[in-house]
Amino acid sequence: MANRILVVEDDSNIEQLVTFKLKNSGFEVFNARNGKEALDFLQKNSVDLVVTDVMMPVMGGKELVMELKKDPKTRSIPTVMLTSRTLEKEIVEGFELGVEDYIKKPFSPQEFIVRIKTVLARRKT
């Protein structure tokens, strides 16, 4: 059975690229445009990983991760930040929130897939 990944991204170009690469790598992919849509989706569905942008309208990625970590149903879902915010302080803050990886835009699609597979493999051990 394919791993289920929720991609939370408001930029349609990035969302399409990420979705395409993940699907071509054998993942089942779902999409949300912001953190609120992601939380609504996760109330009814389960996933193996959340990939989220940081800056989005309505609810950003950091707020989403905080909400996921508060809820016993979602706290164990690994999260990966995908963002153009590259200041060390922001990266450290993401890891302190509990994200498993932080991928900087622009990114190599091949590196992106390897990082996703690595996060999922770590969760299985």
C-alpha distance (Angstrom), angle and dihedral (degrees) to the residues before:
residue distance angle dihedral
M1 . . .
A2 3.80 . .
N3 3.78 121.2 .
R4 3.80 111.7 -105.4
I5 3.81 115.5 -130.6
L6 3.79 128.4 -172.7
V7 3.81 113.0 -151.5
V8 3.81 113.2 -159.0
E9 3.81 108.7 -167.4
D10 3.80 133.3 136.7
D11 3.84 96.4 -162.8
S12 3.81 104.5 86.6
N13 3.83 93.6 -156.0
I14 3.81 92.7 55.4
E15 3.81 91.6 41.1
Q16 3.82 91.5 52.9
L17 3.82 93.3 47.3
V18 3.81 93.6 47.5
T19 3.81 92.5 45.0
F20 3.82 92.1 48.2
K21 3.81 93.4 49.3
L22 3.81 93.5 45.9
K23 3.82 93.8 47.7
N24 3.82 90.9 47.6
S25 3.81 87.6 53.4
G26 3.80 91.7 55.5
F27 3.80 101.2 -98.3
E28 3.79 125.8 135.7
V29 3.81 105.7 -126.7
F30 3.80 133.1 -157.8
N31 3.80 126.1 -178.0
A32 3.79 138.7 -144.1
R33 3.82 127.9 176.9
N34 3.82 96.8 -144.6
G35 3.77 143.5 0.7
K36 3.80 94.7 -86.5
E37 3.82 92.0 54.6
A38 3.81 88.2 48.2
L39 3.82 93.0 52.3
D40 3.81 90.8 47.4
F41 3.82 90.1 50.9
L42 3.81 92.5 47.8
Q43 3.81 92.4 52.8
K44 3.82 87.8 68.1
N45 3.81 103.8 24.6
S46 3.78 139.2 46.2
V47 3.79 127.2 -137.0
D48 3.78 136.3 -178.3
L49 3.82 96.0 -136.8
V50 3.81 141.1 10.4
V51 3.81 120.0 -146.6
T52 3.80 109.8 -167.6
D53 3.76 139.6 179.4
V54 3.80 115.0 -133.4
M55 3.80 102.7 -138.0
M56 3.81 114.0 52.0
P57 3.80 136.0 137.1
V58 3.82 121.5 -97.4
M59 3.84 94.5 13.3
G60 3.79 125.8 8.7
G61 3.78 129.3 -145.5
K62 3.80 97.1 -96.9
E63 3.80 91.4 53.4
L64 3.80 89.3 46.6
V65 3.81 92.3 53.2
M66 3.82 90.9 48.2
E67 3.81 90.4 52.1
L68 3.81 92.3 46.7
K69 3.81 91.6 51.4
K70 3.85 91.6 50.1
D71 3.80 94.7 55.5
P72 3.83 117.0 76.4
K73 3.83 89.1 -148.8
T74 3.83 93.6 58.0
R75 3.82 106.5 22.5
S76 3.80 94.1 96.5
I77 3.82 95.0 52.5
P78 3.81 107.2 110.0
T79 3.79 115.2 -124.8
V80 3.78 132.1 -155.4
M81 3.81 122.6 -164.4
L82 3.79 116.5 -140.0
T83 3.79 110.4 -170.3
S84 3.77 150.7 135.6
R85 3.83 89.3 -132.4
T86 3.79 99.7 107.1
L87 3.79 106.4 164.2
E88 3.80 111.6 127.6
K89 3.82 90.5 -126.2
E90 3.82 91.0 57.3
I91 3.80 92.9 46.5
V92 3.82 91.4 50.3
E93 3.81 89.9 47.5
G94 3.82 89.8 53.9
F95 3.80 92.2 52.2
E96 3.81 90.5 46.2
L97 3.81 88.3 55.6
G98 3.79 88.1 57.5
V99 3.80 105.6 -100.1
E100 3.80 115.5 154.3
D101 3.80 96.8 -144.2
Y102 3.79 140.8 5.0
I103 3.82 117.2 -146.5
K104 3.79 117.7 -167.1
K105 3.82 122.6 -140.4
P106 2.92 126.1 -98.0
F107 3.78 91.3 48.8
S108 3.78 138.4 171.7
P109 3.82 108.5 -106.8
Q110 3.82 89.9 -142.4
E111 3.80 92.4 51.7
F112 3.81 89.4 46.2
I113 3.82 91.9 56.4
V114 3.82 92.7 46.1
R115 3.82 90.8 51.0
I116 3.82 91.6 49.2
K117 3.81 91.5 49.6
T118 3.81 90.1 47.9
V119 3.81 93.1 52.6
L120 3.80 90.9 48.9
A121 3.82 92.3 46.8
R122 3.83 91.3 51.4
R123 3.81 90.0 53.2
K124 3.80 91.8 54.7
T125 3.81 93.7 56.0
